[in-house]
Amino acid sequence: MKVFTHALSSFISSICNYFAIRNYSLEPHPIESSRRPLTKCYPNAKLCPMTSLALSLVLLASVAHSSWNFLMKRSEDNEVFIWGLLVAASVLLAPLGVVLAWQNPIESIGWWFITATIVLHTLYFGLLGRSYTEGDLSLVYPIARGMGPMLVPILAVVFLGETIATSAITGIIIIVAGVYTVSWWGSFRRLARHPLDLFRNPGTRYAVLTGFTIAAYTIIDKGGVGHVQPFLYMYMMTLGSAIGLFPYVLAKRRLGRIRHELRNNSVAILVAGGLTFLAYGLVLTAFSLSRVSYVAPAREVGIVVTVLIGTLVLKEPFGAGRLLGSVMIVAGLLLIALSP
């Protein structure tokens, strides 16, 4: 009981310190300085620029993320597919999880971060699947993905004490604008005249909740990788989310429908499971190398990859909106990458 109480108080203390301490100087953040570094630059990670390694990890993660989303969009039942890929990753990568846990024992406070991210990711996967089920992809995707880069930098400054260079702020704004340009080109006039029409669509409301969840777990995960090895943290989150999402999927879908989806898309689910683990595992590693307020918006370069997949694989038209939005996202990424 004493161990449980100590671990809980340490977790709460860590969260409260993140929320309370503000440090806008060039000195390392007190909380960051007290942690066991995962890499040589990690103690100053909040103040490190977007290094070439962090940028490379984000770019590779974007390709993996876009690829598993592409596979999910082609599935018959998005919600069952998401649960299936989580189960697949948990089973296939169990040996890796065991080895990482053996080599990197998780401290008590780390388990609280893992528990928090499991709860948030279970909500995320459930809301994401429901968003795609209830709403049009062209409306849902930019809202869900666009809210993250808008909210995370604000939360990182307020709660984590991160500093953001003016050029990076400009890059973040350009990326967010590019996200909406890709998806809403040709609809801006209609949306400007009737903005509330968005929220009459249940899929849009789920997408807004998904966006808030993305921002919340991103901030938690930035703290989590300070206490748990990134890929071990990712494995525990994947396993916990698979378990947590099962009652929801079972309640929404009968066993027959679950078996049908798993049988008809078994290969795609296995591939998507591996890609999901790789994608966010790389992002978590990037969190330990650079500021979360830089990494989170930079992840949206995956939308450019998605546009390319749609054009080259699905033979979708590469119109002016997609071209302009893609250029904006890449330009914003470059500004963040070059920011101090």
ChimeraX attribute file (.defattr): number of C-alpha atoms within 10 A of each C-alpha:
attribute: neighborCount
match mode: 1-to-1
recipient: residues
	/A:1	6
	/A:2	7
	/A:3	9
	/A:4	11
	/A:5	10
	/A:6	13
	/A:7	18
	/A:8	16
	/A:9	13
	/A:10	16
	/A:11	18
	/A:12	14
	/A:13	13
	/A:14	15
	/A:15	17
	/A:16	12
	/A:17	15
	/A:18	20
	/A:19	16
	/A:20	13
	/A:21	15
	/A:22	17
	/A:23	16
	/A:24	14
	/A:25	11
	/A:26	12
	/A:27	10
	/A:28	17
	/A:29	22
	/A:30	14
	/A:31	16
	/A:32	18
	/A:33	14
	/A:34	11
	/A:35	12
	/A:36	12
	/A:37	17
	/A:38	17
	/A:39	12
	/A:40	9
	/A:41	14
	/A:42	21
	/A:43	23
	/A:44	21
	/A:45	24
	/A:46	27
	/A:47	23
	/A:48	18
	/A:49	22
	/A:50	25
	/A:51	16
	/A:52	11
	/A:53	13
	/A:54	22
	/A:55	24
	/A:56	14
	/A:57	21
	/A:58	27
	/A:59	21
	/A:60	16
	/A:61	26
	/A:62	24
	/A:63	20
	/A:64	23
	/A:65	23
	/A:66	24
	/A:67	20
	/A:68	21
	/A:69	17
	/A:70	15
	/A:71	16
	/A:72	23
	/A:73	13
	/A:74	12
	/A:75	19
	/A:76	15
	/A:77	20
	/A:78	23
	/A:79	26
	/A:80	28
	/A:81	26
	/A:82	26
	/A:83	27
	/A:84	24
	/A:85	27
	/A:86	28
	/A:87	23
	/A:88	22
	/A:89	24
	/A:90	25
	/A:91	13
	/A:92	13
	/A:93	17
	/A:94	15
	/A:95	11
	/A:96	14
	/A:97	20
	/A:98	13
	/A:99	11
	/A:100	19
	/A:101	18
	/A:102	10
	/A:103	11
	/A:104	13
	/A:105	13
	/A:106	17
	/A:107	11
	/A:108	16
	/A:109	21
	/A:110	22
	/A:111	19
	/A:112	17
	/A:113	24
	/A:114	25
	/A:115	15
	/A:116	17
	/A:117	27
	/A:118	24
	/A:119	16
	/A:120	22
	/A:121	24
	/A:122	23
	/A:123	18
	/A:124	25
	/A:125	21
	/A:126	23
	/A:127	23
	/A:128	25
	/A:129	22
	/A:130	18
	/A:131	28
	/A:132	23
	/A:133	17
	/A:134	16
	/A:135	18
	/A:136	13
	/A:137	16
	/A:138	13
	/A:139	19
	/A:140	27
	/A:141	23
	/A:142	23
	/A:143	22
	/A:144	23
	/A:145	24
	/A:146	22
	/A:147	22
	/A:148	23
	/A:149	26
	/A:150	19
	/A:151	18
	/A:152	24
	/A:153	26
	/A:154	16
	/A:155	19
	/A:156	24
	/A:157	18
	/A:158	17
	/A:159	18
	/A:160	28
	/A:161	21
	/A:162	24
	/A:163	21
	/A:164	22
	/A:165	14
	/A:166	13
	/A:167	16
	/A:168	24
	/A:169	18
	/A:170	13
	/A:171	27
	/A:172	27
	/A:173	16
	/A:174	21
	/A:175	31
	/A:176	23
	/A:177	16
	/A:178	30
	/A:179	26
	/A:180	21
	/A:181	23
	/A:182	25
	/A:183	21
	/A:184	19
	/A:185	15
	/A:186	12
	/A:187	10
	/A:188	13
	/A:189	11
	/A:190	11
	/A:191	13
	/A:192	10
	/A:193	9
	/A:194	10
	/A:195	12
	/A:196	10
	/A:197	12
	/A:198	14
	/A:199	13
	/A:200	10
	/A:201	16
	/A:202	15
	/A:203	24
	/A:204	25
	/A:205	20
	/A:206	25
	/A:207	30
	/A:208	22
	/A:209	18
	/A:210	30
	/A:211	25
	/A:212	18
	/A:213	22
	/A:214	23
	/A:215	23
	/A:216	20
	/A:217	21
	/A:218	25
	/A:219	21
	/A:220	16
	/A:221	24
	/A:222	25
	/A:223	22
	/A:224	25
	/A:225	24
	/A:226	22
	/A:227	24
	/A:228	25
	/A:229	22
	/A:230	24
	/A:231	22
	/A:232	23
	/A:233	25
	/A:234	28
	/A:235	24
	/A:236	20
	/A:237	25
	/A:238	27
	/A:239	20
	/A:240	21
	/A:241	26
	/A:242	24
	/A:243	17
	/A:244	18
	/A:245	24
	/A:246	16
	/A:247	11
	/A:248	15
	/A:249	17
	/A:250	13
	/A:251	9
	/A:252	13
	/A:253	14
	/A:254	10
	/A:255	11
	/A:256	8
	/A:257	15
	/A:258	19
	/A:259	13
	/A:260	14
	/A:261	19
	/A:262	21
	/A:263	11
	/A:264	12
	/A:265	19
	/A:266	17
	/A:267	11
	/A:268	18
	/A:269	28
	/A:270	18
	/A:271	16
	/A:272	27
	/A:273	27
	/A:274	19
	/A:275	22
	/A:276	23
	/A:277	23
	/A:278	19
	/A:279	24
	/A:280	20
	/A:281	21
	/A:282	22
	/A:283	29
	/A:284	26
	/A:285	22
	/A:286	28
	/A:287	29
	/A:288	27
	/A:289	27
	/A:290	24
	/A:291	26
	/A:292	30
	/A:293	30
	/A:294	32
	/A:295	27
	/A:296	24
	/A:297	29
	/A:298	27
	/A:299	25
	/A:300	27
	/A:301	26
	/A:302	22
	/A:303	25
	/A:304	24
	/A:305	19
	/A:306	18
	/A:307	22
	/A:308	18
	/A:309	17
	/A:310	15
	/A:311	14
	/A:312	12
	/A:313	9
	/A:314	10
	/A:315	10
	/A:316	12
	/A:317	11
	/A:318	13
	/A:319	11
	/A:320	13
	/A:321	17
	/A:322	23
	/A:323	15
	/A:324	14
	/A:325	26
	/A:326	24
	/A:327	18
	/A:328	24
	/A:329	30
	/A:330	19
	/A:331	18
	/A:332	27
	/A:333	26
	/A:334	17
	/A:335	22
	/A:336	28
	/A:337	21
	/A:338	14
	/A:339	19
	/A:340	16
